[in-house]
Every structure is written in C-alpha cells, then in structure tokens.
Amino acid sequence: MSYYFVAQIKLEDETKYKKYLDKCDEVFAKFKGRYLSVDNNPEILEGDWTYSRLVLIEFESEKDLKEWYDSDSYQEILKYRLAGAHCDTIMVKGI
C-alpha cells in the first residue's frame, strides 16, 4: 500500500530554503520515493490556501517514507527547510 508525504510550504527566507533545495534531491535519491508533484502555483478550488508551494511524494510503504524522513541525511537538511519556510506536512495512507 502506498503512503504519501504532503507538504504545504510558505516560503519566508529564500536564501535559507535554497540550502535545503541544494541537497534535497541528492538525499531523496537514496530512498524509495517518487515525486508526484511540486507545484508553485496550484489552482485553489475551495477555501483559503496561503502557501506558495505544494509537494506530493509517493512511497511504496509507511516504512519507506519513515526511513527517508527519519534518516540522518534528511534530518540534517530539514533544518534549512524549516528555517526558510512555514511548512505543514502530513503522511497520508493510499487506498
């Protein structure tokens, strides 16, 4: 069963956030995930959305997602994302 990492991101400091972007693909390549969407301008159909980016990543299992997210290499760069942006992230189980 697939699991999805969903991140809603509101950029606040592009210089700090760039430090995250400079390393995230290199770190991500070590794990079993697949980018499904990175959208800087999603169309809002209902409600309010105050973010500037949405990221959707698919993993084959909950274990794979957590191994990526909890890995030392990801945690090392995560601090740059959190310093450069307000982020709301969730893990969603597929059907």
Beta strands, then each sheet from edge to edge (+ up, - down):
strand 1: 3-11
strand 2: 33-39
strand 3: 53-59
strand 4: 85-93
sheet 1: 2+ 3- 1+ 4-
end
